Amino acid sequence: MKLLDGRTAIITGAGQGIGLAIAGVFAAHGARLVVADVNPDAADAAAEALSDSGAQAVSVRCDVTVEEQVEGLVGTAVGRYGALDVLVSNAGITRDATLRTMTAAQFREVMDVHLLGTWLGMKYAAPHMRERRSGAIVNISSISGKVGLPGQTNYSAAKAGVVGMTKAAAKELAHRGVRVNAIQPGLVRTAMTEALRPEVWQEKLAGVPMGRAAEPAEIGTVALFLASDLSSYMTGAVLEVTGGRHM
Ligand SMILES: NC(=O)c1ccc[n+]([C@@H]2O[C@H](COP(=O)([O-])OP(=O)(O)OC[C@H]3O[C@@H](n4cnc5c(N)ncnc54)[C@H](O)[C@@H]3O)[C@@H](O)[C@H]2O)c1
């Protein structure tokens, strides 16, 4: 059973990591993909690989912090495929530092990508979905936004904010047939976490009851659930995908 047959999905930050894995899972379920990333080479390579595997995929260079680029991204999806059914706001960065050393610029940068970026995505995607009385938005938060992690005052605040805006938007859009949900991944094996010092990685791993990190596709399958009709009566939900960490 293909859960996204013929549906158009935008995934931001899809050039690598979790976003790329979500794109792969969606492609296997028949979605037509718009692969967006601030890194154009990564976006192009991802779209090419997806096309080679038989999916319909187009790449768009998009910095989610730039309003015109997000508006253009949604325009590309609708222009190319005639509709927009799914938006996954996944683009993300970390600028970890203690309160003592974190700069205001590092704080703002993280706010911009996660909060402004996710908000712009919803702002420009929602009108198309409202009009057709159908759509699913999936915002990628983090377990850091639930529990707060040291060295991440910026990131924890931003990811908690993603939960707040997910619930607010879910309430605004529910009566128009548009669902908005969020995922809070725990420790996932990607470039973002491979940058962690080995002792920090081990410390995080020790806190995972399942005893291992997630593979990116394990976030992809939960995104598929929220993007598809399998979750047709869910909105404003926040799903923890953590192997039990910080439950
Ligand atoms: N890896 C983890 O353990 C983990 C845990 C919880 C949440 N997350 C979240 O999952 C998402 C994906 O993380 P990942 O681990 O795959 O990271 P990653 O660094 O491997 O990939 C992030 C992607 O986002 C893109 N990106 C960054 N800034 C952008 C911008 N302004 N506009 C468009 N694209 C931009 C990057 O170019 C990159 O391709 C992020 O929102 C992250 O905060 C990750």
The ligand as an SDF file (V2000), in Angstrom:
LIG
                    3D

 44 48  0  0  0  0  0  0  0  0999 V2000
   20.2950   14.5190   14.4520 N   0  0  0  0  0  0  0  0  0  0  0  0
   19.6190   14.5160   15.5960 C   0  0  0  0  0  0  0  0  0  0  0  0
   19.9560   13.7820   16.5410 O   0  0  0  0  0  0  0  0  0  0  0  0
   18.3990   15.3800   15.7630 C   0  0  0  0  0  0  0  0  0  0  0  0
   17.6740   15.2630   16.9470 C   0  0  0  0  0  0  0  0  0  0  0  0
   16.5410   16.0300   17.1400 C   0  0  0  0  0  0  0  0  0  0  0  0
   16.1390   16.9110   16.1430 C   0  0  0  0  0  0  0  0  0  0  0  0
   16.8640   17.0180   15.0040 N   0  0  0  0  0  0  0  0  0  0  0  0
   16.3790   17.9700   13.9980 C   0  0  0  0  0  0  0  0  0  0  0  0
   16.1790   17.2840   12.7740 O   0  0  0  0  0  0  0  0  0  0  0  0
   16.3750   18.1940   11.6820 C   0  0  0  0  0  0  0  0  0  0  0  0
   17.3840   17.6090   10.7200 C   0  0  0  0  0  0  0  0  0  0  0  0
   18.6130   17.4280   11.4090 O   0  0  0  0  0  0  0  0  0  0  0  0
   19.8200   16.5440   10.8400 P   0  0  0  0  0  0  0  0  0  0  0  0
   20.3910   15.8210   11.9910 O   0  0  0  0  0  0  0  0  0  0  0  0
   19.4070   15.8130    9.6260 O   0  0  0  0  0  0  0  0  0  0  0  0
   20.8460   17.7110   10.4620 O   0  0  0  0  0  0  0  0  0  0  0  0
   21.8710   17.8660    9.2500 P   0  0  0  0  0  0  0  0  0  0  0  0
   22.8100   18.9310    9.6790 O   0  0  0  0  0  0  0  0  0  0  0  0
   22.4280   16.5450    8.8470 O   0  0  0  0  0  0  0  0  0  0  0  0
   20.9560   18.4000    8.0510 O   0  0  0  0  0  0  0  0  0  0  0  0
   20.3020   19.6280    8.1150 C   0  0  0  0  0  0  0  0  0  0  0  0
   20.0140   20.1320    6.7180 C   0  0  0  0  0  0  0  0  0  0  0  0
   19.3480   21.3980    6.8400 O   0  0  0  0  0  0  0  0  0  0  0  0
   19.9200   22.2880    5.9060 C   0  0  0  0  0  0  0  0  0  0  0  0
   19.7460   23.6620    6.3510 N   0  0  0  0  0  0  0  0  0  0  0  0
   20.3780   24.3010    7.3650 C   0  0  0  0  0  0  0  0  0  0  0  0
   19.9810   25.5810    7.4270 N   0  0  0  0  0  0  0  0  0  0  0  0
   19.0740   25.7710    6.4510 C   0  0  0  0  0  0  0  0  0  0  0  0
   18.3120   26.8660    6.0050 C   0  0  0  0  0  0  0  0  0  0  0  0
   18.4310   28.0770    6.5770 N   0  0  0  0  0  0  0  0  0  0  0  0
   17.4510   26.6980    4.9750 N   0  0  0  0  0  0  0  0  0  0  0  0
   17.3470   25.4910    4.3730 C   0  0  0  0  0  0  0  0  0  0  0  0
   18.0590   24.4130    4.7230 N   0  0  0  0  0  0  0  0  0  0  0  0
   18.9190   24.5440    5.7560 C   0  0  0  0  0  0  0  0  0  0  0  0
   21.3830   21.8720    5.8240 C   0  0  0  0  0  0  0  0  0  0  0  0
   22.0030   22.3580    4.6370 O   0  0  0  0  0  0  0  0  0  0  0  0
   21.2820   20.3590    5.8830 C   0  0  0  0  0  0  0  0  0  0  0  0
   21.1260   19.7850    4.6070 O   0  0  0  0  0  0  0  0  0  0  0  0
   16.7950   19.5130   12.3100 C   0  0  0  0  0  0  0  0  0  0  0  0
   15.6700   20.3540   12.4630 O   0  0  0  0  0  0  0  0  0  0  0  0
   17.3300   19.0900   13.6510 C   0  0  0  0  0  0  0  0  0  0  0  0
   17.2920   20.1600   14.5710 O   0  0  0  0  0  0  0  0  0  0  0  0
   17.9890   16.2910   14.7860 C   0  0  0  0  0  0  0  0  0  0  0  0
  1  2  1  0
  2  3  2  0
  2  4  1  0
  4  5  1  0
  4 44  2  0
  5  6  2  0
  6  7  1  0
  7  8  2  0
  8  9  1  0
  8 44  1  0
  9 10  1  0
  9 42  1  0
 10 11  1  0
 11 12  1  0
 11 40  1  0
 12 13  1  0
 13 14  1  0
 14 15  2  0
 14 16  1  0
 14 17  1  0
 17 18  1  0
 18 19  2  0
 18 20  1  0
 18 21  1  0
 21 22  1  0
 22 23  1  0
 23 24  1  0
 23 38  1  0
 24 25  1  0
 25 26  1  0
 25 36  1  0
 26 27  1  0
 26 35  1  0
 27 28  2  0
 28 29  1  0
 29 30  1  0
 29 35  2  0
 30 31  1  0
 30 32  2  0
 32 33  1  0
 33 34  2  0
 34 35  1  0
 36 37  1  0
 36 38  1  0
 38 39  1  0
 40 41  1  0
 40 42  1  0
 42 43  1  0
M  CHG  2   8   1  16  -1
M  END
$$$$
